[in-house]
Amino acid sequence: MSRVVIVGGGVVGAMTAYELSRLGQTVTLCEQDAPGAGSTGAALGVLMGIISQKTTGRGWRLREQSIRRYQTLLPELTALTGQAIPHNPHGIVMLRFIDDPRDDRWQRLQRVRAKQGWPLALWDREELRSHCPQLESDRLLGAVYSPQDGQIDPLALTAALWAGAQHYGADCRSGTAVEGFSCDQQRCTAVVANGKTLVCDWLILAAGLGSTPLTAQLQQSIAIQPVLGQAFRVKLPQPLNFGDFAPVISGEDVHLVPLGNGEYWIGATVEFPNDQGGVVADPSLKEQVWQQAIALCPALAQGEIVETWSGLRPRPQGQPAPLIGPLPGYTNVLLATGHYRNGVLLAPATAQAISEAICGIMT
């Protein structure tokens, strides 16, 4: 049994705490704010795994592992904690456009996924209209439907993971800021948080953008860039008439996420830092996303934007996202961070990789 300290209580840190505590490790989870207060709280929670164009290598492996784990995780957490985790089981409809010169990639993906055991449906324009009649753009060629993908409420998931980890004995601490580390050669031996010393056999850094200053304290600074995303919640007088079929709709990087009761999440922008390294929300980009959504689904024009929010996503610089594995120079410090726009999607596979490194087995 190892003593594990995890820094960062968003969905990745919470998932890792849950899986490790379930395996009998002694886990302390430190979050300087509230659970999910960082990029997790600004995520739409869209799980684009099977419908991703990645078909081989690390990118595909992480997605497939995560989608498989979600199939067992949600009922497992609900039974364990009694907490409802709102999620969309209707899959993802990825729109296809007549002016897309790369449209043949979907036929190729369908063939690959069939061999991998993940069916995708290719719809023509009429099939799309039969399933989703409110989509009316003249640019629509059809869609790709992935029943295995979907969407999950990131904050509800994170809360359930905290509760699940605590059920298995994890010490989960919000409002707990890490102030320093004690190290001996290539090992971190303790974490100082809120003036208290937490002895550790393993240290997991899952703090998103906060991972850069933490690694700097360990003399191995990892550069992670903030990328801002804006999204909003819309209330319609009447729900979109898809009948009992209410999938996530995605097209040209605009997502329409049904929430029930005529409400939908729409997002999100992708806004990079300026020359000074700062990120300032651009209202025109949010308006652009809104107009793109209306162009795809004109009924949205009757809706009212009732909430707008934004958040910073952690994008590694000079390395592909996410960062999972040893921190250079240390034998017992592991990175589980820098997931950019895929933190919710890849949290299960990340937790599995960390569990395998510590326990020698997959969760």
Secondary structure, DSSP 4 states (H G I P E B T S, - for coil): --EEEEE--SHHHHHHHHHHHHTT-EEEEE-SSSTTTTGGGG---EE-STTSS--SHHHHHHHHHHHHHHHHHHHHHHHHH-----EE-S-EEEEEETT-TTTHHHHHHHHHHHHHT---EEEEHHHHHHH-TT---TTEEEEEEETT-EEE-HHHHHHHHHHHHHHTT-EEESS--EEEEEEETTEEEEEEETTEEEE-SEEEE--GGGHHHHHHHTT----EEEEEEEEEEEE-SS----TT---EEEETTEEEEEEETTEEEEE---B---TTS-----HHHHHHHHHHHHHH-GGGGG-EEEEEEEEEEEEESSS-S-EEEEPTT-SSEEEEE--TT-HHHHHHHHHHHHHHHHHSS--
